[in-house]
Amino acid sequence: MAMVMLLVDIADFEEEDEEILQLRITRKRLRDELNVFNLPDIQFKNLFRVSKDLVRDLVTELRPHLQRERPNGLSVETQVLCAIRFYAVGSYQRAIGQDFALALSQTAVSRCIRSVSVAINDHMLRR
């Protein structure tokens, strides 16, 4: 009986892994297909509370500090936009990640907020 339960648990675990993988693929596809910089200026400003030019300047300034080693990692633009969206809204991280413009998991949102905040504090704050 214990062996049957173990096999059922393993099968459930494999199904969950497959669902998580599919969710990751879907999120990546959403991020790749939607370029938020193509949004009208007013809509961009309503979402992020700053102008596109300010975001582009931040991305340029923070790129050396946020660039990922992995080619399929989150882009610097996505990391900065995620953090700015969190700063603008002050909502829960899960809600920020589920936003149509970002499509990130809660843990990815947390990492983005932390890395962007540290980069701003360490490299831009004194200016």
C-alpha positions in Angstrom: 0.0 0.0 0.0 2.8 2.4 0.9 4.5 1.7 -2.5 1.3 2.6 -4.3 1.0 5.9 -2.4 4.6 6.7 -3.2 4.0 6.1 -6.9 0.9 8.3 -6.9 2.9 11.0 -5.1 5.7 10.8 -7.7 3.2 11.0 -10.6 1.6 14.1 -9.0 5.0 15.7 -8.5 5.9 15.1 -12.2 2.6 16.6 -13.3 3.3 19.7 -11.1 6.7 20.0 -12.6 5.2 19.9 -16.1 2.6 22.6 -15.2 5.3 24.8 -13.7 7.4 24.5 -16.9 4.4 25.3 -19.1 3.7 28.4 -17.0 7.3 29.6 -17.3 7.2 29.1 -21.1 3.9 31.0 -21.3 5.3 33.9 -19.1 8.4 34.2 -21.3 6.3 34.2 -24.4 4.2 37.0 -23.0 7.2 39.1 -22.1 8.8 38.6 -25.4 5.7 39.4 -27.4 4.8 42.6 -25.6 7.1 45.5 -25.7 5.8 48.0 -23.1 7.9 50.8 -24.7 5.4 50.6 -27.6 2.5 51.6 -25.3 1.2 55.1 -25.7 3.1 57.6 -23.4 0.0 58.2 -21.2 -0.6 54.5 -20.7 3.0 53.9 -19.9 3.0 56.7 -17.4 -0.2 55.4 -15.8 1.4 52.0 -15.3 4.9 53.0 -14.1 4.4 56.6 -12.9 7.5 57.7 -14.8 8.3 58.6 -18.4 9.8 56.2 -20.9 12.9 58.4 -21.2 13.5 58.1 -17.4 13.2 54.3 -17.6 15.6 54.1 -20.6 18.1 56.3 -18.7 17.9 54.0 -15.7 18.3 50.9 -17.8 21.4 52.4 -19.5 22.8 53.4 -16.1 22.1 50.1 -14.4 22.9 47.8 -17.2 26.5 47.0 -16.1 25.2 46.1 -12.6 22.2 44.1 -13.6 23.3 42.2 -16.7 22.8 38.5 -16.3 25.3 35.8 -17.3 22.6 33.5 -18.7 21.4 34.4 -22.2 17.8 33.4 -21.3 17.8 35.3 -18.0 15.6 38.4 -17.4 16.6 41.4 -19.4 17.8 44.5 -17.6 14.7 46.3 -19.0 12.4 43.8 -17.5 14.2 43.9 -14.1 14.0 47.7 -14.0 10.4 47.9 -15.2 9.4 45.3 -12.5 11.0 47.3 -9.7 9.5 50.6 -11.0 6.1 49.0 -11.2 6.4 47.8 -7.6 7.6 51.3 -6.5 4.8 53.0 -8.3 2.0 50.8 -7.1 3.3 49.5 -3.8 1.2 46.3 -4.2 2.0 42.7 -3.4 4.8 41.1 -5.4 2.5 38.4 -6.8 0.1 41.0 -8.2 3.0 42.9 -9.8 4.2 39.7 -11.5 0.8 38.8 -12.8 0.5 42.2 -14.5 0.1 41.8 -18.2 3.2 43.9 -18.9 5.6 41.8 -16.8 4.4 38.2 -16.5 6.8 37.1 -13.7 6.6 34.8 -10.8 6.6 36.2 -7.3 10.1 35.0 -6.6 11.4 36.7 -9.9 9.7 39.9 -8.8 11.3 39.7 -5.4 14.8 39.2 -7.0 14.2 42.1 -9.5 13.2 44.5 -6.7 16.1 43.5 -4.6 18.8 43.7 -7.4 17.5 47.0 -8.8 17.2 48.6 -5.4 20.7 47.5 -4.4 22.1 48.7 -7.8 20.4 52.1 -7.4 21.6 52.4 -3.8 25.2 51.3 -4.5 25.8 53.1 -7.8 23.4 56.1 -8.2 22.3 57.3 -4.7 25.3 59.5 -4.1 24.7 61.4 -7.3 
